[in-house]
Amino acid sequence: MPALSVAVVATPGVSPFHFSVPLMLFGQAVTEPGLFEVMVCAETPGVVRSSMGFSIEVEHGLEPLRSADIIVIPYWHHPDEKPGQPLLDAICDAWARGAEVVGLCLGAYVLAYAGLLDNRRAATHWEFEQDFRARFPQVHLDSNSLYTSDERLITSAGTAAGIDCCLNIVRQHYGSSVANHAARRMVVPPYREGGQAQFIEHPVPTNTRDEAINTLLDYLRRNLEKNYDLDALARVASMSRRTFTRHFLKATGVTVGEWLNAQRLQRSQELLETTSASIESVAEMAGFQSPVSFRQSFKARFNVSPSEWRRAFRGPESLHQGVCPEKR
């Protein structure tokens, strides 16, 4: 079986990390010879300056895209800047003849500008979700997945998700054994549970233009463990229930229940990351009615369990006790 040819496109202002991911995953990380043949190309051969101040010497123009099996756009420097038409035409022609076209992180913008993602699923960095949706409303953006694949159009979420994406491409072509070996060489998990949801920041309104609501929010943050009903909160704010709910929604943009749930989830994250309290205790301290409702709310928001969150963001218990694992 001939090697799969991979064309990695260097674009102006390319991110060194994003650029290195496909070079590593389809190159040095795969030790079995003859699986991939990697070639770096650019719209204009010559010097391509990176975002970090150093430059890359690129020998090839876009000619390799005419025959490559896999084309990777590792990054795109300006989401509001449309790529050059020669690049857009080249990836469209490549996809039309049967090639896989991959956009890592903001590289998904290049595929979207080319029109390839119209009416298809795609992923990109969560920080650019609103911009991407507004710019390309015809694309079905998946804001949770670490990577997507739809009719040979493959996109990934931000930064390190490019590793997950490229590992999956290796897995799809050569099986789990080859992909797992590549992951071990890079010292990364061959497959990560959950998606972008566990990394997305969900800011909770803390101050508004309504001083009465601000006073109430401050009180609620200090007393999240208590149970509340709208009538009691309306009395605290010295308003009728109807007036209170209207003022709260106008001031914060969310309902009281949504605000409390988001604030309690944020508090639970802090407790999971900074304490050794049991899941039951975390649920109680954060104000959830039961450990079951806590686990359900946490899983629904972040797509991982509280225990999985703790393992991912707190690390081994020994690190917090100042004890080397081998001496425990």
C-alpha positions in Angstrom: 0.0 0.0 0.0 1.5 3.3 -1.0 2.1 6.0 1.6 -0.6 8.6 2.1 0.6 12.0 0.9 0.0 14.8 3.4 0.3 18.5 2.3 0.6 20.9 5.3 0.0 24.5 4.2 2.0 27.2 5.9 0.1 30.5 5.9 1.4 33.9 6.9 1.7 34.4 10.6 1.4 30.6 11.2 1.4 29.4 14.8 4.5 27.3 15.5 2.6 24.9 17.8 -0.3 24.4 15.4 2.1 24.0 12.5 4.1 21.3 14.3 1.2 19.1 15.2 0.5 17.5 11.8 4.3 17.4 11.0 4.8 15.4 14.2 1.7 13.2 14.0 2.2 12.2 10.4 6.0 12.2 10.6 8.2 11.5 13.6 5.5 10.1 15.9 4.6 7.3 13.5 7.6 5.1 13.6 6.4 2.5 11.1 7.9 3.6 7.7 5.9 4.1 4.6 2.6 5.2 6.1 2.7 9.0 5.4 4.7 11.2 3.2 4.6 14.8 4.4 5.2 17.9 2.3 5.1 21.5 3.4 3.8 24.0 1.0 2.6 27.6 0.8 0.6 29.8 -1.5 3.9 31.5 -2.5 7.1 29.5 -2.0 9.8 31.0 0.0 10.0 32.6 3.4 6.8 32.4 5.6 7.0 34.4 8.8 5.5 32.8 11.9 3.6 34.5 14.7 6.6 34.2 17.0 9.0 36.2 14.9 11.0 33.4 13.2 10.5 32.3 9.6 10.0 29.0 7.8 11.6 28.3 4.4 9.0 26.7 2.2 10.1 25.0 -1.0 6.8 24.2 -2.6 3.8 26.2 -3.8 0.3 24.8 -3.9 1.1 22.2 -6.6 1.2 19.3 -4.1 -2.5 20.0 -3.3 -3.4 18.6 -6.7 -2.4 15.1 -5.7 -2.2 15.0 -1.9 -4.5 12.5 -0.1 -4.7 14.7 3.0 -4.4 18.5 3.1 -4.0 20.2 6.4 -4.5 23.9 7.2 -3.0 24.1 10.7 -4.1 27.6 11.5 -5.4 30.9 10.2 -4.1 34.2 11.6 -7.0 36.6 11.0 -10.6 35.2 11.1 -11.8 38.4 9.5 -9.4 38.1 6.6 -10.5 36.0 3.6 -7.7 33.7 2.4 -6.3 34.2 -1.1 -8.4 32.8 -3.9 -5.7 30.4 -5.2 -5.6 28.6 -1.8 -9.4 28.4 -1.6 -9.7 27.1 -5.2 -6.9 24.6 -4.5 -8.6 23.0 -1.5 -12.0 23.0 -3.2 -10.5 21.2 -6.2 -8.7 18.7 -3.9 -11.8 17.9 -2.0 -13.8 17.5 -5.2 -11.3 14.8 -6.5 -11.5 12.9 -3.2 -8.9 14.3 -0.8 -9.4 14.9 2.9 -9.2 18.6 3.8 -8.4 19.4 7.4 -8.7 22.7 9.2 -7.1 22.7 12.7 -8.3 25.3 15.2 -8.8 28.6 13.3 -7.9 26.7 10.1 -11.6 25.9 10.0 -12.1 29.5 8.8 -10.2 28.7 5.6 -12.6 25.8 4.9 -15.6 27.9 5.7 -14.4 30.8 3.5 -14.0 28.3 0.7 -17.7 27.3 1.1 -16.8 23.7 1.8 -18.4 23.6 5.2 -21.8 24.9 4.1 -24.5 22.7 5.7 -21.9 20.5 7.3 -20.6 20.0 10.9 -17.5 21.8 11.9 -15.5 22.8 15.0 -13.2 25.6 15.9 -11.8 27.3 19.0 -14.5 28.0 21.5 -13.4 31.6 22.0 -14.3 32.3 18.3 -17.7 30.5 18.4 -19.8 33.7 18.2 -17.7 35.2 15.5 -17.8 31.9 13.5 -21.5 31.5 13.8 -22.2 35.1 12.8 -19.8 34.9 9.8 -20.8 31.5 8.6 -24.5 30.9 9.6 -24.8 28.1 7.1 -22.3 26.0 8.9 -23.4 23.6 11.6 -20.9 24.6 14.3 -20.4 22.0 17.0 -19.2 24.0 20.0 -18.4 20.9 22.2 -16.6 18.3 20.0 -12.8 18.2 20.0 -13.0 17.4 16.3 -15.5 16.7 13.6 -15.5 14.9 10.3 -18.2 15.4 7.7 -17.7 14.0 4.1 -13.9 14.2 4.2 -14.0 17.7 5.7 -12.3 17.5 9.1 -12.0 20.3 11.7 -10.8 20.6 15.2 -11.3 22.7 18.3 -8.6 25.0 19.6 -4.8 24.4 20.1 -4.2 21.0 21.6 -7.4 19.5 20.1 -5.4 19.4 16.9 -3.5 16.5 18.4 -6.7 14.6 19.1 -7.8 15.3 15.5 -4.7 14.2 13.8 -4.5 11.1 16.0 -8.0 10.2 14.9 -7.0 10.6 11.3 -4.1 8.1 11.9 -6.6 5.8 13.6 -9.1 6.0 10.8 -6.5 5.1 8.2 -4.2 2.6 10.0 -6.1 1.5 13.1 -5.9 2.0 16.9 -2.6 0.2 17.3 -0.7 2.7 15.1 -2.5 5.7 16.6 -1.9 4.5 20.2 1.8 4.0 19.5 2.0 7.5 18.1 0.2 8.8 21.2 2.6 7.0 23.5 5.6 8.5 21.7 4.1 12.0 22.2 3.2 11.1 25.8 -0.5 12.1 25.3 -3.7 10.1 25.7 -4.8 8.4 22.5 -8.3 9.4 23.1 -9.7 12.1 25.5 -13.1 11.9 27.1 -15.4 14.8 27.0 -15.2 17.8 24.6 -14.6 21.5 24.6 -17.4 22.1 27.1 -15.0 21.3 30.0 -12.6 24.1 28.9 -15.1 26.8 27.9 -15.3 29.8 30.3 -18.9 30.6 31.3 -18.7 34.0 33.0 -21.5 34.6 35.5 -22.7 38.2 35.8 -21.4 39.6 39.1 -22.3 43.3 38.7 -25.0 45.1 36.8 -26.4 48.6 36.5 -29.1 47.8 39.0 -27.8 48.4 42.5 -30.6 46.5 44.2 -29.8 43.4 42.0 -26.1 43.9 42.7 -26.8 43.7 46.5 -28.8 40.6 46.0 -26.2 38.9 43.8 -23.5 39.6 46.5 -25.8 38.0 49.1 -26.5 35.0 47.0 -22.8 34.4 46.2 -22.1 34.3 50.0 -24.9 31.9 50.6 -25.1 29.5 47.7 -25.7 26.6 50.0 -29.2 27.8 51.0 -32.4 27.0 49.1 -34.3 29.9 47.6 -37.7 30.6 46.1 -38.7 33.6 44.0 -41.1 35.0 46.6 -38.4 35.1 49.3 -35.8 36.7 47.0 -38.3 39.3 45.8 -38.9 40.2 49.5 -35.1 40.6 50.0 -35.0 42.9 47.0 -38.1 44.8 48.3 -40.0 44.1 45.0 -43.1 42.1 44.0 -42.3 38.7 42.5 -43.3 39.9 39.0 -41.2 43.1 39.2 -38.3 41.2 40.7 -38.1 38.6 37.9 -38.3 41.3 35.3 -35.6 43.4 36.9 -33.3 40.3 37.4 -33.6 39.2 33.8 -33.0 42.7 32.5 -30.0 43.2 34.7 -28.2 39.9 34.3 -29.5 38.5 31.0 -30.5 35.2 32.7 -33.2 34.0 35.0 -32.7 33.6 38.7 -32.5 29.8 38.4 -30.0 30.0 35.5 -27.8 32.4 37.5 -27.8 30.3 40.6 -27.1 27.1 38.7 -24.2 28.7 36.8 -22.8 30.2 40.0 -23.1 26.9 41.9 -21.3 25.1 39.1 -18.5 27.6 39.2 -18.2 27.2 42.9 -18.2 23.4 42.5 -15.3 23.7 40.0 -13.3 25.7 42.5 -14.0 23.1 45.3 -13.1 20.2 43.0 -9.8 21.8 42.0 -8.7 23.1 45.4 -10.0 20.8 48.0 -10.2 17.0 48.8 -13.8 17.2 49.8 -16.0 14.3 48.7 -18.4 14.8 45.8 -21.3 14.7 48.2 -19.7 17.5 50.3 -19.0 19.6 47.2 -22.6 19.3 46.1 -23.8 20.4 49.5 -21.3 23.3 49.8 -22.1 24.5 46.3 -25.9 24.5 47.0 -27.2 21.6 45.0 -30.2 19.8 46.5 -28.5 16.4 46.2 -25.3 14.7 44.8 -27.5 13.3 42.0 -28.7 16.7 40.9 -25.2 18.0 41.1 -23.8 15.2 39.0 -26.5 15.7 36.4 -26.1 19.4 36.2 -22.3 19.2 36.0 -22.4 16.5 33.3 -24.9 18.5 31.3 -22.8 21.6 31.3 -19.3 20.2 31.0 -19.8 16.8 29.4 -17.6 15.1 32.1 -18.4 14.0 35.6 -17.2 15.9 38.7 -14.7 13.1 39.4 -13.3 13.3 35.9 -13.1 17.1 36.2 -11.1 16.7 39.5 -8.7 14.2 37.9 -8.1 16.5 34.9 -7.7 19.8 36.7 -6.4 18.9 40.1 -4.0 16.1 39.2 -2.7 13.3 41.4 -3.3 13.7 45.1 0.4 13.2 45.8 1.2 16.4 44.1 -0.9 18.4 46.6 0.6 16.6 49.5 4.2 17.2 48.5 5.0 13.5 48.3 6.7 11.9 45.3 4.6 9.0 43.9 7.3 6.4 44.4 7.6 7.4 48.1 4.0 7.0 49.0 
